Amino acid sequence: MLASENRTFKRWTKRIALRREFDERAANVLGNGRRHAGRTKKKSMKYIKSVSVLVCFAGLLSFAAAPAATAFPDVKDPDARALAAIAQMTDAERFQLLHGIMAIPLPLPGFRAPPPGIKVTAGYIKGITRLGVPDIFETDASLGVVNPGQLRRGDVATAMPAGLALAASFDPELAFRGGAMMGSEARAKGFNVLLGGGSNLARDPRNGRNFEYLGEDPLLAGTLAGEEVRGTQSQRVVSTVKHFALNDQETLRHTVDVIITEAAERESDLLAFEIAIERGQPGSVMCSYNLLAGEYACGNDALLNRILKGDWGYKGWVMSDWGAVYDASFISKGLDQESGEQIDQQVYFDQPLQAQVQAGRIQKSRVSDAARRIVRSLFAVGVDVPPVESTIDYPRDALVAHQAAAEGMVLLKNDGILPISGASKRIGVFGGHADIGVLSGGGSSQVTPFGGPPTFVPLGGQGLAAIFGRELFMPSSPVDHLRSAMPGTTVNYYTGYDLGSAAADAAGNDIVIVFATQWQAEDADHASMNLPEGQDALIAAVAKANPNVIVVLETGNPIKMPWLADVKAVVEAWYPGQEGGAAIAELLTGTINPSGHLPISFPMDENQLPRPNIPGLGLPDGTSIKIDYFEGSDVGYRWYAAKHLQPLFAFGHGLSYTHFDFTQLRLTGARNPEATFTVKNAGPREGAAVPQIYLISAAGKSVQRLAAFSRIMLAAGASQSISVSIDPRLLAHWDTSRHRWQRESGTYEFALGASAADLGERASIDLSAQTIKP
């Protein structure tokens, strides 16, 4: 670096350092929510502009050989440190950060194995030790630290329940704890990037990957994803949010072109990501496979540059999903890093990108900006402090998984049979491999659990299909746990494969519990909402033979229930993780009071959906199709409300062994409304309530939108007043012509209730017009 350049750079670095105190305040404000962050938005934009000027300056510096020492080791500000590091990098070092391998020795033709000595994991990028930039070790992570294909011999991790189970808890504090637990285990294993933070909305209840995500509502999904990210990063491990954006079906996920208006995407899927990013400040965002309006999401200028980095002021880096890059020009459209480079047709962000830069078709400053964003996130999260591989306290971490399973199970129906009393002397348990364990979803999120070897049921296939195409049962047997919980009761297990003998066996028991499973996985959707393998017939047969039937569902999505009227109780346990068998037994016997609420509507059948048939299902891989999200922002419960449809079970529905009264709803605050109400446990035992507030009328227009929620534990007879803030964007619509959120003046009516279909007290407030910048 020339002496004059060095002096100028130091002056700019000092300016950044002087803003350190403000930057820390702004980060804390953003962590507390949008309501307070709005007060500093103007200052934040000035700060971002200052950083942008520095980035341009650093990018224009010559790509010269760098000094040997790390620059400004005493500077703690991540922006200043990143700029200092970038200024001292060589050409090769900058490009080195922009692409990484999939460090898994897959048995695929032409697949290059990772270098010797690199641990098996989802992604690896070599760091720059002399500048304090660590090697990047990325692990799949939505539900725990993944051991891909069990190739790291003997390596286990705490297996959390499905994302839908976490969403069903409506518990941001639990999301933070789960994220922190997974982050601590990742760091103890030597990983520093966790590929979690799934924020895609459940637009279709047959999507094979819904079980990883957090439901159909942007406020719920964004809040929980943000807290999970925040928890992970509290352990000095970078977290992502993914898959950005509108990757809402797995069928033809590489070639489906999503058509949706800007207003609709801003008010639904993008809002979930926006809230998650505000709350969690993730170090990275992973872009998705699909196309949006004809442009791949990982090379989409409007999505990545204009919205994510421009409107939202996102400071971190954008990594691709594995195999989602098709051209070096994607870097100009907002992508910063090519992941899993062996899967792409070539390593676009290596030689092809260098050639484009040398030809002047891509600016050097953009390469510097991409590298700076990566380094900045590593410094901001504290990843540059090397992890020390250490012993993990798995029994302690299992408590988090157990809490998540307990809070996430949803009691859908109960005709007085639950909890099971000690008077039952003979219980017959049927199906679901309940003697072995509990089911998990398949794909890159599948965790090898602590607590004993899992049981695999192979489904066939070669290569990746053989690795991911198998049902995994966590070693937590509901039958064993029921026997332990009810020592004076005989608990018999029957496979239920033969319907004739199943009916006879059912008749000889006081109570029958049928475990029904629906295995779902990444890269595949279900054609229907039926239970597979004749399980509907099994439930119908035992219900005809015995009037006291309880159904426990281990599913990754809603299902149809043709037998619903003939059974006494239904529990949705989702994929309950390594502690699932114990939690199910505790709920059935009353040790746990159920408190989960549906984060996704259960339709009557496929005919209630916007698209009764999944677009492209059955077409060969690589087929290009378009999918029109004509329902816009009316996702899930909002679709049913708009079309005056009654689903089987509504969003937010969930029963308890006690009952709650929600009263005294009041609204205050002319600019940023707050709701205050009282919750009383009017039942016989302690339990957790999940009151929900819905906007039902906006300036004379009928709507339905979750505006706020809370979760509170109350003793029998106890009551408590609760106040919740309402995000102003939830009361507005996106004005495309003015590029802003717009709230109309008028009367806004809200309803307080236990679900989208169970609304009680109403209250209204008159609000003036308000504009909110993106």
Secondary structure as UniProt FT lines:
FT   HELIX           3..18
FT   HELIX           20..31
FT   HELIX           34..37
FT   HELIX           38..40
FT   HELIX           41..60
FT   TURN            73..74
FT   HELIX           78..87
FT   HELIX           91..96
FT   TURN            97..98
FT   TURN            109..110
FT   TURN            116..117
FT   STRAND          123..125
FT   HELIX           129..131
FT   STRAND          136..140
FT   TURN            142..143
FT   HELIX           148..150
FT   TURN            153..154
FT   HELIX           163..169
FT   HELIX           172..188
FT   TURN            189..190
FT   STRAND          193..195
FT   TURN            205..206
FT   TURN            208..209
FT   HELIX           210..212
FT   HELIX           218..233
FT   TURN            234..236
FT   STRAND          238..244
FT   TURN            245..246
FT   TURN            251..255
FT   STRAND          256..259
FT   HELIX           262..267
FT   HELIX           269..280
FT   STRAND          284..287
FT   STRAND          291..292
FT   TURN            293..294
FT   STRAND          295..296
FT   HELIX           297..299
FT   HELIX           302..311
FT   STRAND          317..319
FT   TURN            322..323
FT   HELIX           328..331
FT   TURN            332..334
FT   STRAND          337..338
FT   TURN            341..343
FT   TURN            348..350
FT   HELIX           351..358
FT   TURN            359..360
FT   HELIX           364..381
FT   TURN            382..384
FT   HELIX           394..408
FT   STRAND          410..414
FT   TURN            422..423
FT   STRAND          426..430
FT   TURN            432..436
FT   STRAND          438..440
FT   TURN            444..445
FT   STRAND          455..458
FT   HELIX           464..468
FT   STRAND          470..474
FT   HELIX           478..485
FT   TURN            487..488
FT   STRAND          490..494
FT   HELIX           499..507
FT   STRAND          511..518
FT   TURN            522..523
FT   TURN            533..534
FT   HELIX           535..545
FT   STRAND          549..555
FT   TURN            562..563
FT   HELIX           564..566
FT   STRAND          569..572
FT   TURN            578..579
FT   HELIX           580..589
FT   HELIX           606..608
FT   TURN            615..618
FT   TURN            621..622
FT   STRAND          625..628
FT   TURN            630..633
FT   HELIX           637..642
FT   TURN            643..644
FT   TURN            651..652
FT   STRAND          660..668
FT   STRAND          674..681
FT   STRAND          687..689
FT   STRAND          692..698
FT   TURN            699..700
FT   STRAND          701..709
FT   STRAND          712..714
FT   TURN            716..717
FT   STRAND          719..725
FT   HELIX           728..731
FT   STRAND          733..735
FT   TURN            736..739
FT   STRAND          740..743
FT   STRAND          746..755
FT   TURN            756..757
FT   STRAND          758..767
FT   STRAND          770..772
//
